[in-house]
Amino acid sequence: MSGNGLDQDGHGRGLGSVLSGLAVAVGCVLFLGGFAWGAVQYKPYTVPTQSMEPTVQAGDRVLAQRISGGDVRRGDVVVFSDPQWANVPMVKRVVGIGGDRVTCCGKDGRLTVNGKPVDEPYLHGKDASGTPFDAKVPAGQVFLLGDDRLVSLDSRVHLEDAANGSVPLSAVNARVDAIAWPLHGMLERPTGFGDLPGGISRPGPLQLILGAVVAGALLIVAGAAYGPIAGLARRRRTRTTRATGK
């Protein structure tokens, strides 16, 4: 009887050790793999100005997914670099793509794209622009505005340029998915552009990446904790057995 009990206990300890080791191994794969996936997909940026308030504040750290020009959609908040604008990466919102006619403002103060008024709930203020404009976006270009239209230096400042204030798609480096610090979470996709051809973009894999990292960390902790917890349980059983004489 006692021999069988010891065998069962030993077998249980062996199976528990195997499972705990497996949990740690899988956890390491998820944890490290999540970080590696995130490093490939995303790059952190610091927003330099207040032109994107209230969506993004000056000094915020954002996580932006690396994308190609063909992935850009209207409404995206993008990171781009254009020597005609500045020598540093800038953050603005895409409101027009190649072939669009972007005008402002209609009777209700809204931006129109190809004659369609666009709802922009993210704006700082009521009107889509303090000054009227009318621009045709050349093929392969994007028209960019800040969310605080009263202070933003954006495509409206460059309307006299050859490209009517737009920048090449190749200048876009990434699309902002989330505000990492302060921790404000994922950026919402604006639905106002959803009825236009091409629709709006979908969020990147950031939530899946974070889920993998968190799940991996939990598995590592759980697997590593098995040994001490199992040892404590065995010592308690031993003390109980000695005390009862059974």
C-alpha positions in Angstrom: 0.0 0.0 0.0 2.7 2.5 1.0 4.8 1.5 -1.9 1.9 2.1 -4.3 1.3 5.5 -2.7 4.9 6.5 -3.1 4.8 5.4 -6.8 1.7 7.4 -7.4 3.1 10.4 -5.6 6.3 10.1 -7.6 4.4 9.7 -10.8 2.4 12.8 -10.0 5.5 14.8 -9.3 7.0 13.7 -12.6 3.9 14.6 -14.6 3.7 17.9 -12.8 7.3 18.7 -13.5 6.8 17.9 -17.2 3.8 20.1 -17.5 5.4 22.9 -15.6 8.5 22.7 -17.9 6.2 22.7 -20.9 4.3 25.7 -19.6 7.6 27.6 -19.2 8.8 26.6 -22.7 5.6 27.6 -24.4 5.5 30.8 -22.3 9.0 31.7 -23.5 8.1 31.2 -27.1 5.0 33.4 -26.8 6.8 36.1 -24.7 9.9 36.4 -26.8 8.0 35.7 -30.1 5.5 38.5 -29.2 8.3 41.0 -28.6 10.1 39.9 -31.9 6.8 40.2 -33.8 6.2 43.6 -32.3 9.7 44.8 -33.2 9.1 43.8 -36.9 5.6 45.3 -37.1 5.9 48.4 -35.0 8.1 51.4 -34.3 7.8 53.9 -31.5 7.6 57.7 -32.3 7.3 60.8 -30.2 4.8 63.3 -31.5 6.6 66.6 -31.8 3.8 69.2 -32.0 0.2 69.8 -30.8 -1.2 69.7 -34.3 -2.9 66.4 -33.7 -4.7 67.4 -30.5 -7.0 66.2 -29.1 -6.3 62.8 -30.7 -2.6 62.8 -29.8 -0.9 65.3 -27.5 2.5 66.8 -28.0 5.1 64.6 -26.4 3.0 61.4 -26.6 4.8 58.2 -27.4 2.9 56.3 -30.1 3.2 52.9 -31.6 3.1 53.0 -35.4 2.8 50.0 -37.7 5.2 49.9 -40.5 3.2 49.9 -43.8 3.7 50.5 -47.5 2.1 53.2 -49.5 -0.6 50.9 -50.9 -1.9 50.2 -47.3 -2.7 53.9 -46.7 -6.4 54.8 -46.3 -8.3 58.0 -45.7 -8.6 58.7 -42.0 -5.3 57.1 -41.1 -3.0 58.9 -38.7 0.4 58.4 -40.3 4.0 59.1 -39.7 5.8 60.6 -42.7 8.9 62.4 -43.7 9.1 64.9 -46.5 12.0 67.4 -47.0 9.6 70.0 -48.3 7.8 70.0 -44.9 10.6 69.3 -42.4 13.6 67.2 -41.7 12.0 65.2 -38.9 9.2 62.6 -39.0 5.7 64.3 -38.7 2.3 62.9 -37.7 -0.8 64.0 -39.6 -4.1 62.5 -40.7 -4.7 61.4 -44.3 -7.9 63.1 -45.6 -7.4 62.5 -49.3 -5.6 60.1 -51.6 -4.7 60.2 -55.3 -7.6 61.4 -57.5 -9.6 63.0 -54.6 -10.8 66.5 -54.6 -10.6 67.8 -51.0 -12.4 71.1 -50.3 -13.4 73.1 -47.2 -15.6 74.3 -45.9 -19.2 73.5 -46.8 -22.2 75.4 -45.3 -22.0 73.2 -42.2 -18.3 73.8 -41.8 -17.4 70.3 -42.8 -14.6 68.9 -45.0 -15.8 67.4 -48.3 -14.0 64.7 -50.3 -15.2 64.3 -53.8 -18.3 66.4 -52.9 -19.2 64.2 -49.9 -19.2 65.9 -46.5 -17.1 64.0 -43.9 -17.9 63.7 -40.2 -14.7 64.4 -38.2 -15.5 63.9 -34.5 -11.8 64.0 -33.6 -11.4 67.7 -34.5 -10.3 70.3 -32.0 -13.1 72.7 -32.6 -16.2 72.8 -34.8 -15.0 73.8 -38.3 -12.8 71.6 -40.4 -10.6 74.6 -41.4 -10.2 78.2 -40.4 -9.4 79.0 -44.0 -11.1 77.7 -47.2 -9.2 75.6 -49.7 -9.8 73.4 -52.7 -7.2 70.9 -53.8 -6.9 68.1 -56.3 -4.7 65.2 -55.0 -2.4 63.9 -57.7 -2.0 60.1 -58.3 0.4 58.5 -55.8 0.0 61.3 -53.3 -1.9 61.9 -50.1 -3.4 65.1 -48.6 -2.7 65.5 -44.9 -4.3 67.6 -42.2 -3.8 67.9 -38.4 -6.7 67.4 -36.1 -6.2 70.8 -34.5 -6.8 72.8 -37.7 -6.3 76.1 -36.1 -2.6 75.5 -35.3 -1.6 72.7 -37.7 0.9 73.4 -40.4 -0.2 70.8 -43.0 -1.1 70.4 -46.7 -3.0 73.8 -46.6 0.3 75.6 -46.1 1.7 73.9 -49.2 -1.2 74.4 -51.6 1.0 76.5 -54.0 3.4 73.6 -54.4 3.4 71.6 -57.6 1.6 68.7 -55.8 -1.2 70.9 -54.4 0.0 70.4 -50.8 0.1 66.6 -51.0 3.1 64.3 -50.3 4.1 61.1 -52.0 2.9 57.8 -50.7 6.5 56.8 -50.5 7.0 59.4 -47.8 4.6 57.6 -45.4 6.6 55.4 -43.0 4.0 54.0 -40.7 0.4 54.2 -39.4 -0.3 55.1 -35.8 -2.2 52.2 -34.0 -1.9 53.2 -30.4 -0.7 55.7 -27.8 1.8 53.9 -25.7 2.6 56.7 -23.2 0.6 58.0 -21.5 -1.3 54.8 -21.8 -4.4 55.7 -23.9 -4.7 52.5 -25.9 -5.8 51.9 -29.5 -6.6 54.8 -31.8 -10.2 54.5 -33.2 -10.6 54.4 -37.0 -12.8 57.3 -38.2 -16.0 56.0 -39.7 -16.6 59.3 -41.6 -14.5 58.1 -44.5 -16.0 54.6 -44.6 -18.4 55.2 -47.5 -15.7 56.4 -49.8 -14.0 53.9 -52.2 -11.4 51.8 -50.4 -13.1 52.3 -47.0 -11.0 52.7 -43.9 -8.0 50.6 -42.6 -8.2 47.9 -40.1 -6.2 48.0 -36.8 -2.9 46.2 -37.0 -1.9 43.1 -34.9 -0.9 45.1 -31.8 -3.6 43.5 -29.6 -2.6 40.0 -30.7 1.0 40.8 -30.0 0.2 42.2 -26.5 -2.0 39.1 -25.9 0.9 36.8 -26.8 3.3 38.6 -24.5 0.9 38.6 -21.6 -0.1 35.0 -22.1 3.6 34.0 -22.3 4.4 35.9 -19.1 1.6 34.2 -17.2 2.6 30.7 -18.4 6.2 31.4 -17.4 5.2 32.5 -13.9 2.7 29.6 -13.5 5.2 27.0 -14.7 8.0 28.4 -12.5 5.7 28.6 -9.5 4.8 24.9 -9.7 7.9 23.5 -8.1 7.8 25.7 -4.9 4.0 25.2 -4.5 4.3 21.4 -5.1 7.1 21.2 -2.6 5.2 23.2 0.1 2.2 20.9 -0.5 4.3 17.8 0.0 5.9 19.1 3.2 2.4 19.8 4.6 1.3 16.3 3.7 4.3 14.8 5.4 3.8 16.8 8.6 0.1 15.7 8.6 1.0 12.1 8.1 3.5 12.1 10.9 1.1 13.9 13.2 -1.7 11.4 12.6 0.5 8.4 12.3 -1.2 7.3 9.1 
